[in-house]
């Protein structure tokens, strides 16, 4: 008999880190005003398909989808670059840098 695929990835991520994907981990502590969305988002990920029906405010960024059962919530690089200057240097640091208006930057 074929085993049913587990619907939730149980691996743990370091909650002090965030990531950005060409395609940010957000924890409930950093996402504010979490509430029901008017419409659900069908999210296809490594754990299968999840229906995401929560949104919230990520300070300094704006409205984001929030999936409370996932190990990560990811910001789209395409959307981040619409709000901020993003650089990537694969030789020096192998990371993305998001440059904020106040001169600071967030390293992913």
MORA-V86411 format. One record per residue. SS is DSSP state (a for helix, b for strand, c for the rest). Layout:
# MORA-V86411
ss
SS
SS
This chain:
# MORA-V86411
ss
c
c
c
c
c
c
c
c
c
c
c
c
c
c
c
c
c
c
c
c
b
c
c
c
c
c
c
c
c
c
b
b
b
b
b
b
b
b
b
b
b
b
b
b
b
c
c
b
b
b
b
b
b
b
b
b
b
b
c
c
c
b
b
b
b
b
c
c
c
c
c
c
c
c
c
b
a
a
a
a
a
a
a
c
b
b
b
b
b
c
c
c
c
c
b
b
b
b
b
c
c
c
c
c
b
b
b
c
